[in-house]
Amino acid sequence: SKPVYKAIKLPTYREILNRSIKLAAENSEKFGPLKKLLEIASELYNEIEINNPQKYLLHADLHHDNILTTKKEAKAIDPHSFIGERVMETARFIENEIQKEEISKENIIYIIKTLSNYYKEKEQTICKALFIDYVLSTCWDTELNFDGNHINNDINNIRLIYDCLLNDFKPEDKDNKLILKI
């Protein structure tokens, strides 16, 4: 007998973001300041979508702990599998790295510049992807009822990333809508 394969519809990054926006709108008390952060993330993602029409199958949880290596090969494990822009894959990797280190503006800038150079991607685009992914991760943590201190720490980290985006990886477009208070 022949194996039967079912087509699996994987979510797009936009669908994942819209799900969090809807959930925050329906639970405004629980998601509080994340509603504004999701609004900014959605605007930033619009820019990434427009400038990156090619979509890819993303692991969507690629970081050090999900890469197994031997002397001969490396394998990624535990994929979450989204469809999206390649730059979005770098965000989870950076987020995990930031969480392992003492977070600082200098640390964020160094990691973004290093990956920008390696992947030949604009620093600003990587910083946008990091902001978007960190906001989504914090929404998921909120949804899973992580404690308030954890969520507040995440929100402070998001503000630091946003500060990097506004002041260190400035948009070329002077009319950019990024300057929103968070």
HELIX and SHEET records of a PDB file:
HELIX    1   1 TYR A   13  GLU A   26  1                                  14    
HELIX    2   2 SER A   28  PHE A   31  1                                   4    
HELIX    3   3 LEU A   34  ASN A   51  1                                  18    
HELIX    4   4 HIS A   64  ASN A   66  5                                   3    
HELIX    5   5 VAL A   87  LYS A  100  1                                  14    
HELIX    6   6 LYS A  105  TYR A  119  1                                  15    
HELIX    7   7 GLU A  123  GLU A  143  1                                  21    
HELIX    8   8 GLY A  148  ASN A  167  1                                  20    
SHEET    1   A 2 TYR A  56  LEU A  58  0                                        
SHEET    2   A 2 PHE A  82  GLY A  84 -1                                        
SHEET    1   B 2 ILE A  67  THR A  69  0                                        
SHEET    2   B 2 ALA A  74  ALA A  76 -1                                        
END                                                                             
